[in-house]
Amino acid sequence: MGPGTTGSSQTVRRGWTLFHVVTGLNPPPEDFRSLLAQGQLPKYRLGDPETYRQAAGVSCYETADQARDLARKVPRLGAFVARVFIPDDSCAIEVARTGRGGHYTVWASMAYFLAHIVSIEPV
């Protein structure tokens, strides 16, 4: 949902609520590997350094429905959608809108993602 707020009326937390396809209710860290960490190279715009920078991040979506659509199109990614809240707390985590259809890229470790899962639902 881009930069925003979440929480009760007493506590307002700024950050991003994003969605990522995972393989189960207790996803392994590998579910949050970037394309490059999976040993894959980008398939397009190979002469553009930005392509490789994005391939070093993890794809997420603005809405659960967008992530569900991806899971249906590419079943090998998983049959669950993790809701992740990434606080805007001045740490070294970068979040950027990098595509159409609510696509974001997040540059964070697998452990960071696991620690910031809010919920997981089946597709």
PyRosetta script that sets phi, psi and omega in degrees:
from pyrosetta import init, pose_from_sequence

init()
pose = pose_from_sequence("MGPGTTGSSQTVRRGWTLFHVVTGLNPPPEDFRSLLAQGQLPKYRLGDPETYRQAAGVSCYETADQARDLARKVPRLGAFVARVFIPDDSCAIEVARTGRGGHYTVWASMAYFLAHIVSIEPV")
pose.set_psi(1, 14.3)
pose.set_omega(1, -179.6)
pose.set_phi(2, 69.8)
pose.set_psi(2, -171.7)
pose.set_omega(2, 177.1)
pose.set_phi(3, -59.3)
pose.set_psi(3, 134.2)
pose.set_omega(3, -177.8)
pose.set_phi(4, -166.0)
pose.set_psi(4, -163.0)
pose.set_omega(4, -179.3)
pose.set_phi(5, -126.9)
pose.set_psi(5, 156.0)
pose.set_omega(5, 174.3)
pose.set_phi(6, -151.6)
pose.set_psi(6, 161.7)
pose.set_omega(6, 177.8)
pose.set_phi(7, 115.5)
pose.set_psi(7, -177.8)
pose.set_omega(7, -179.3)
pose.set_phi(8, -78.1)
pose.set_psi(8, 176.1)
pose.set_omega(8, 179.9)
pose.set_phi(9, -68.1)
pose.set_psi(9, -18.9)
pose.set_omega(9, -179.9)
pose.set_phi(10, -86.6)
pose.set_psi(10, -31.4)
pose.set_omega(10, -177.5)
pose.set_phi(11, -123.9)
pose.set_psi(11, 117.0)
pose.set_omega(11, 178.4)
pose.set_phi(12, -109.2)
pose.set_psi(12, 124.0)
pose.set_omega(12, 178.3)
pose.set_phi(13, -114.8)
pose.set_psi(13, 127.9)
pose.set_omega(13, 178.1)
pose.set_phi(14, -93.9)
pose.set_psi(14, 144.3)
pose.set_omega(14, 178.0)
pose.set_phi(15, 163.9)
pose.set_psi(15, -157.8)
pose.set_omega(15, -177.0)
pose.set_phi(16, -121.6)
pose.set_psi(16, 130.4)
pose.set_omega(16, 168.5)
pose.set_phi(17, -101.7)
pose.set_psi(17, 115.0)
pose.set_omega(17, -176.9)
pose.set_phi(18, -129.2)
pose.set_psi(18, 166.6)
pose.set_omega(18, -174.6)
pose.set_phi(19, -128.2)
pose.set_psi(19, 138.7)
pose.set_omega(19, -176.3)
pose.set_phi(20, -138.8)
pose.set_psi(20, 137.8)
pose.set_omega(20, 179.5)
pose.set_phi(21, -75.5)
pose.set_psi(21, 132.2)
pose.set_omega(21, 178.4)
pose.set_phi(22, -132.1)
pose.set_psi(22, 169.3)
pose.set_omega(22, -173.4)
pose.set_phi(23, -89.1)
pose.set_psi(23, -13.9)
pose.set_omega(23, -178.5)
pose.set_phi(24, -167.8)
pose.set_psi(24, -179.4)
pose.set_omega(24, -179.9)
pose.set_phi(25, -69.0)
pose.set_psi(25, -25.0)
pose.set_omega(25, 174.6)
pose.set_phi(26, -121.4)
pose.set_psi(26, 77.9)
pose.set_omega(26, -172.0)
pose.set_phi(27, -66.4)
pose.set_psi(27, 141.1)
pose.set_omega(27, 174.3)
pose.set_phi(28, -74.1)
pose.set_psi(28, 159.2)
pose.set_omega(28, 178.7)
pose.set_phi(29, -54.6)
pose.set_psi(29, -32.6)
pose.set_omega(29, -177.5)
pose.set_phi(30, -60.3)
pose.set_psi(30, -21.3)
pose.set_omega(30, 177.7)
pose.set_phi(31, -64.8)
pose.set_psi(31, -15.5)
pose.set_omega(31, -178.2)
pose.set_phi(32, -112.8)
pose.set_psi(32, 29.0)
pose.set_omega(32, 176.4)
pose.set_phi(33, -83.6)
pose.set_psi(33, 144.3)
pose.set_omega(33, 174.3)
pose.set_phi(34, -74.8)
pose.set_psi(34, 167.8)
pose.set_omega(34, 177.2)
pose.set_phi(35, -57.0)
pose.set_psi(35, -45.8)
pose.set_omega(35, -179.9)
pose.set_phi(36, -65.7)
pose.set_psi(36, -38.1)
pose.set_omega(36, 178.6)
pose.set_phi(37, -66.4)
pose.set_psi(37, -22.8)
pose.set_omega(37, 176.1)
pose.set_phi(38, -82.2)
pose.set_psi(38, -1.6)
pose.set_omega(38, -179.4)
pose.set_phi(39, 81.8)
pose.set_psi(39, 18.0)
pose.set_omega(39, -179.4)
pose.set_phi(40, -108.2)
pose.set_psi(40, 147.9)
pose.set_omega(40, 175.0)
pose.set_phi(41, -102.6)
pose.set_psi(41, 154.7)
pose.set_omega(41, 175.6)
pose.set_phi(42, -59.9)
pose.set_psi(42, 155.6)
pose.set_omega(42, -177.8)
pose.set_phi(43, -106.0)
pose.set_psi(43, 1.5)
pose.set_omega(43, -176.8)
pose.set_phi(44, -144.6)
pose.set_psi(44, 162.1)
pose.set_omega(44, 178.1)
pose.set_phi(45, 44.7)
pose.set_psi(45, 50.1)
pose.set_omega(45, -175.0)
pose.set_phi(46, -67.4)
pose.set_psi(46, -18.5)
pose.set_omega(46, 178.5)
pose.set_phi(47, -87.9)
pose.set_psi(47, -0.8)
pose.set_omega(47, -175.8)
pose.set_phi(48, -103.5)
pose.set_psi(48, 116.7)
pose.set_omega(48, 179.4)
pose.set_phi(49, -57.2)
pose.set_psi(49, -29.9)
pose.set_omega(49, 179.1)
pose.set_phi(50, -62.5)
pose.set_psi(50, -31.6)
pose.set_omega(50, 177.5)
pose.set_phi(51, -59.3)
pose.set_psi(51, -43.3)
pose.set_omega(51, -179.1)
pose.set_phi(52, -73.0)
pose.set_psi(52, -34.7)
pose.set_omega(52, 176.9)
pose.set_phi(53, -62.7)
pose.set_psi(53, -45.0)
pose.set_omega(53, 178.8)
pose.set_phi(54, -65.9)
pose.set_psi(54, -36.4)
pose.set_omega(54, 179.4)
pose.set_phi(55, -67.0)
pose.set_psi(55, -16.1)
pose.set_omega(55, 177.2)
pose.set_phi(56, -86.3)
pose.set_psi(56, -6.1)
pose.set_omega(56, 178.6)
pose.set_phi(57, -105.3)
pose.set_psi(57, 177.5)
pose.set_omega(57, -178.1)
pose.set_phi(58, -106.6)
pose.set_psi(58, 130.5)
pose.set_omega(58, 179.5)
pose.set_phi(59, -75.2)
pose.set_psi(59, 132.8)
pose.set_omega(59, 175.6)
pose.set_phi(60, -137.8)
pose.set_psi(60, 169.3)
pose.set_omega(60, -178.7)
pose.set_phi(61, -129.5)
pose.set_psi(61, 156.6)
pose.set_omega(61, -177.8)
pose.set_phi(62, -70.9)
pose.set_psi(62, -32.2)
pose.set_omega(62, -179.2)
pose.set_phi(63, -128.0)
pose.set_psi(63, 157.1)
pose.set_omega(63, 176.6)
pose.set_phi(64, -63.7)
pose.set_psi(64, -36.8)
pose.set_omega(64, 179.4)
pose.set_phi(65, -62.3)
pose.set_psi(65, -38.5)
pose.set_omega(65, 177.8)
pose.set_phi(66, -63.8)
pose.set_psi(66, -42.3)
pose.set_omega(66, 177.8)
pose.set_phi(67, -66.8)
pose.set_psi(67, -39.8)
pose.set_omega(67, 177.1)
pose.set_phi(68, -61.4)
pose.set_psi(68, -41.6)
pose.set_omega(68, 178.1)
pose.set_phi(69, -59.0)
pose.set_psi(69, -42.9)
pose.set_omega(69, 178.1)
pose.set_phi(70, -63.2)
pose.set_psi(70, -43.8)
pose.set_omega(70, -179.7)
pose.set_phi(71, -60.9)
pose.set_psi(71, -36.5)
pose.set_omega(71, 178.5)
pose.set_phi(72, -70.8)
pose.set_psi(72, -35.9)
pose.set_omega(72, 179.8)
pose.set_phi(73, -75.6)
pose.set_psi(73, -33.3)
pose.set_omega(73, -176.8)
pose.set_phi(74, -129.0)
pose.set_psi(74, 76.1)
pose.set_omega(74, -174.0)
pose.set_phi(75, -57.9)
pose.set_psi(75, -26.2)
pose.set_omega(75, -178.8)
pose.set_phi(76, -64.3)
pose.set_psi(76, -17.1)
pose.set_omega(76, 179.2)
pose.set_phi(77, -72.1)
pose.set_psi(77, -29.9)
pose.set_omega(77, -179.6)
pose.set_phi(78, 141.5)
pose.set_psi(78, 169.6)
pose.set_omega(78, -177.2)
pose.set_phi(79, -119.0)
pose.set_psi(79, 21.0)
pose.set_omega(79, 179.9)
pose.set_phi(80, -135.8)
pose.set_psi(80, 155.6)
pose.set_omega(80, 177.8)
pose.set_phi(81, -121.9)
pose.set_psi(81, 123.5)
pose.set_omega(81, 177.3)
pose.set_phi(82, -94.1)
pose.set_psi(82, 132.6)
pose.set_omega(82, 172.4)
pose.set_phi(83, -94.4)
pose.set_psi(83, 124.2)
pose.set_omega(83, -175.9)
pose.set_phi(84, -121.9)
pose.set_psi(84, 133.7)
pose.set_omega(84, 174.5)
pose.set_phi(85, -109.8)
pose.set_psi(85, 119.6)
pose.set_omega(85, 179.5)
pose.set_phi(86, -108.6)
pose.set_psi(86, 107.3)
pose.set_omega(86, -177.2)
pose.set_phi(87, -69.4)
pose.set_psi(87, 146.0)
pose.set_omega(87, 174.0)
pose.set_phi(88, -89.4)
pose.set_psi(88, 81.1)
pose.set_omega(88, -173.2)
pose.set_phi(89, -119.0)
pose.set_psi(89, 25.9)
pose.set_omega(89, 176.4)
pose.set_phi(90, 65.3)
pose.set_psi(90, 18.6)
pose.set_omega(90, 174.3)
pose.set_phi(91, -83.9)
pose.set_psi(91, 179.5)
pose.set_omega(91, -172.5)
pose.set_phi(92, -86.3)
pose.set_psi(92, 29.7)
pose.set_omega(92, 178.1)
pose.set_phi(93, -93.3)
pose.set_psi(93, 126.5)
pose.set_omega(93, 178.8)
pose.set_phi(94, -105.5)
pose.set_psi(94, 135.1)
pose.set_omega(94, 177.0)
pose.set_phi(95, -127.9)
pose.set_psi(95, 128.6)
pose.set_omega(95, -179.9)
pose.set_phi(96, -142.4)
pose.set_psi(96, 141.1)
pose.set_omega(96, 172.4)
pose.set_phi(97, -75.1)
pose.set_psi(97, 121.3)
pose.set_omega(97, -170.8)
pose.set_phi(98, -126.2)
pose.set_psi(98, 11.2)
pose.set_omega(98, 179.9)
pose.set_phi(99, -167.5)
pose.set_psi(99, -177.1)
pose.set_omega(99, 178.0)
pose.set_phi(100, -81.2)
pose.set_psi(100, 168.4)
pose.set_omega(100, 173.2)
pose.set_phi(101, 66.1)
pose.set_psi(101, 30.2)
pose.set_omega(101, 176.8)
pose.set_phi(102, 76.6)
pose.set_psi(102, 23.0)
pose.set_omega(102, -179.5)
pose.set_phi(103, -81.7)
pose.set_psi(103, 133.5)
pose.set_omega(103, 176.3)
pose.set_phi(104, -125.9)
pose.set_psi(104, 155.1)
pose.set_omega(104, 170.4)
pose.set_phi(105, -118.6)
pose.set_psi(105, 136.9)
pose.set_omega(105, 179.6)
pose.set_phi(106, -123.3)
pose.set_psi(106, 129.3)
pose.set_omega(106, 177.6)
pose.set_phi(107, -103.6)
pose.set_psi(107, 98.0)
pose.set_omega(107, -178.8)
pose.set_phi(108, -153.9)
pose.set_psi(108, 161.5)
pose.set_omega(108, 178.8)
pose.set_phi(109, -75.6)
pose.set_psi(109, 161.3)
pose.set_omega(109, 176.8)
pose.set_phi(110, -59.4)
pose.set_psi(110, -41.3)
pose.set_omega(110, -179.7)
pose.set_phi(111, -63.1)
pose.set_psi(111, -36.9)
pose.set_omega(111, 178.2)
pose.set_phi(112, -62.0)
pose.set_psi(112, -47.1)
pose.set_omega(112, 178.5)
pose.set_phi(113, -58.1)
pose.set_psi(113, -48.5)
pose.set_omega(113, -177.8)
pose.set_phi(114, -58.3)
pose.set_psi(114, -37.4)
pose.set_omega(114, -178.9)
pose.set_phi(115, -74.4)
pose.set_psi(115, -13.4)
pose.set_omega(115, -176.3)
pose.set_phi(116, -114.7)
pose.set_psi(116, 16.1)
pose.set_omega(116, 174.6)
pose.set_phi(117, -71.9)
pose.set_psi(117, 129.8)
pose.set_omega(117, 177.9)
pose.set_phi(118, -93.4)
pose.set_psi(118, -43.2)
pose.set_omega(118, -179.5)
pose.set_phi(119, -161.1)
pose.set_psi(119, 163.6)
pose.set_omega(119, 176.5)
pose.set_phi(120, -136.7)
pose.set_psi(120, 132.4)
pose.set_omega(120, 179.5)
pose.set_phi(121, -130.2)
pose.set_psi(121, 150.1)
pose.set_omega(121, 174.7)
pose.set_phi(122, -66.8)
pose.set_psi(122, 153.1)
pose.set_omega(122, 177.5)
pose.set_phi(123, -64.1)
pose.dump_pdb("model.pdb")
